[in-house]
């Protein structure tokens, strides 16, 4: 299998090579990193707590975030089987909340966009992570509080559209969840600082593919101009407030 993407068509060829696995019932998920130094860790795993241990800071940060969004009627968009803290955390992750969720997407193009669009790393190679998952995507795990999950889990970012509502009515984080064909992985508290590719798990295989700096240019040229707005719509005051909360607890 080709392990380097030098132009957009190389990525499409790679997807064709992997199609056989999908036909056999495996799930393929993708994640794009703009820089080769990025590890396969959630934001919590990459941060240093300012006061206390990592878990304590994560929980206090999350509580401040919940206080910030108190009164917003977001639960009208929540699937009935979802744990409310997991639901709030998954929206917060798309608004840059530091937490234990690691985003994945079922869309190759989405992952390629995020690997290629960061202007801080235009001249550097990035990489694409491909997860080949042979387990069951079990919605019941979404009913567990994120701080109580005891093992690796893969969760689909489901949402509910109430009657007489459209996607434009959704909160910004929910719009991004929808646009990015989202999944996320979550690990227990004692594994927060262990990169996913360093764990031994029977249900997943992880493939790392280099993306050259020239390929980034070609990828952005090949994707529609509207792609960035569709994937990363909006820039809210709420995001700025969440970043301030993060900075209280992490550096």
N, C-alpha and C positions, 0 to 999 in steps of 0.2 A: 504494500500500500504506500502511495506517495506520502511523505512526511514533511513536505514543504510546499507552501502556496506562494507562487511567484507572480500569479495573476489571478483575476477573478475566476476564470474558467477552470483553474486548477481546483478551486474549492467545489465547483459544480461536479467535476470529475470524481472528486473524493466522495461526494454524496452518492453518486451513482455506484461507486464501489461498495458503499455501505448499505445500499438498498436491499441486498440479499438478506442482511441481518434483520431488517424490518419485516421482510416477507416471512421470516422464521419466528416472528413474534417479539423480537427485542425492541426496546424503546431507545431511540437516539435523541440525546439532548446535547446542547452546545453552550459554550461560554467563551467569550472573546476577551483577551487581555491585550492592552495596548503596548505593554512593555514586558520583556522577557523576565524581569525580576519579580513580577507579580506572582504571589503564591496562591494556591488554591485554598484560600481561607476566607471565612466571613470577615466583615469589618472588625468585629470584636477580636478575632484571632490576630489581627494585624496591629491592634492598638495596645498602648501601655496605660494601665489605670493610674489616675492621679492620686487617689486616696483609697486605701483598701485593696481587696483582691479583685480580679477580673470579673468574677460572677457578681460580687456585691455591687460593683460600679455599673455593670450591665443592668441589673435589676433596678437600681435607683434611677438610672438614665431612662429606662423604660417607663417607670412610674411617673417621672416628670413629663415625659411625652404624653402619657395617658391623661395627665392633668391638663396639659395644653389643649388636647383635642376634646376634652369633656364638653358635652353639650352639642357636639356635632352629630347629626343623625345618620352616621355611617352604617349602623347595623341594618338598615333597610336594604343594603346591598349584600348582606352576609348570607351565605348558604346555611340552612338550618343545622347542618351537622358540624359546622365550624366552631372550634373553641374561640371565644371572643378575644382572648389575648393574642392568640395566633393570628386571627384576622387583623387586629390592629397592628401587630408587628409586621405583617406582610405588606400592609399599606405603607407603614413607616419606612420600611426598607427602600421603597421606591421614592421616598422623600428624603433619603440619605440618613435615616436613623441608624446609628451604630447598634447592631444586634447580631444574633447568631445565625441568621438566615443567609444562605449563599444562593444567589440567583442563577437560574439556568433557563434556557429557552428551547422550544421544539423547532424554532426557525433558524436555519443556518444563516440566512441573510441578516437576521437580527444580531447574532453573535459576531458576524463579520463586521457589521457596522460599528459595534462597540469596540472591537479590536482596532479599527482603522480611523475613528473619528476624533480621537483625543489629540488636540493640537499641540500638547506638551510633548508628544512622542512621535511626531510625524516622521522624523528621520531615523527612528529606531524600529527594529523588528519587533513584532508582537507574536502572539500565538493564539491558537484555537484549541480549546479543550473539547473533546468529544466523549460523552459518557454513553457507554453501551450498557443498558440496564436490563437484566433478565429477571427481575423480580416483578411482583404485582404492585401496581399503583393503587394503594388501598386508602380510600377516602376516610376510613374510620380513624386513621392516625391524625387526621386534621381536627379531631375532636379532643385532642390531648393538649394541655397547656404546654407551650414551648419549653418552659423550664423543667418540665417533668418527663420529657422524652428521654428514654434510657438507652437508645441505640440509634444508629444511623437511620434516617428516614428521608424519603423522597415524597414531596407533597405537591399536588397540582393546585395552582392558584385559581380556584373556582370563584365565581361571582354570581350574583342574582340581579336581574333587571326587573324592578317593580313595574307594574302597569303604569302607562302614561309617562314613563321615564325613558330617556335615551342615554347613550354613553356620554354625551356632553353634560348631562346632569350629575355624573359620577364625580366624587372627589378626585383631585389630580392623581393621587397615588393609585386609585382604582383604575383610572384611565390608562395609566402606564402598565399596570398588571395585565389589562386586556390587550393592549397594543403589542406587548412583548411576548405573547404566547407563553406565559410564565409558568415555571416550576421553581421550587427551591429545595435545597437539601438542608438538613438540620442534624446536628450531632449533639450528644449529651455534654454536660458542663465540663467533665473531665477530659474532653477531647477538643476543646475550643481552639487550642493553639497547634493542633496537629493538622498539617495540610491533608486534604482529602486523598491525594495521590500517594500518601505515605501510610494510609490505613490498609489493613488486610480485610477485604470484604468479598464474599462469594457472589454477591448479586450485581456487582458492577465491574466493568473494565474501563479504564481511562486512557484515552489516546491524546497525545500532545502533538500538535502540528505547528510548525514555524510559519509565520506570515512575514514576508519581507516588506521593507519600507516601500519598495516599488509596487508591491501588490496592494498595499493600503491605498495608494493613489488610484490604482485601477479599480479597486472595489468601490470606492466612493464615486468614481466616474460612471460606473455601471449601474449603481443603485439609483432609483428615481430621486429627483431633487426634493420631493416631498417626504422622503423617508425619515429624515431626522425629525421633522415636525410631528410625524405620525408616532414615532417611537418615544420621543422625549418631549411631548407637548407641555408647554407651560413653564413658568418659573415663579413660584409663589412666595409670598411673605412667610407662609408656614414653613417652607424649607429652610429659610434663614433662621427662623426661631428654633427649629430642630437642630441645626448645626451649632447653635449656641448652647443648647442642652448637651450635645455631644462633648463640646469643649470643656464643659464643667467637670466631666468625669474622665476624659481620655486625652492622651496626647500622642 
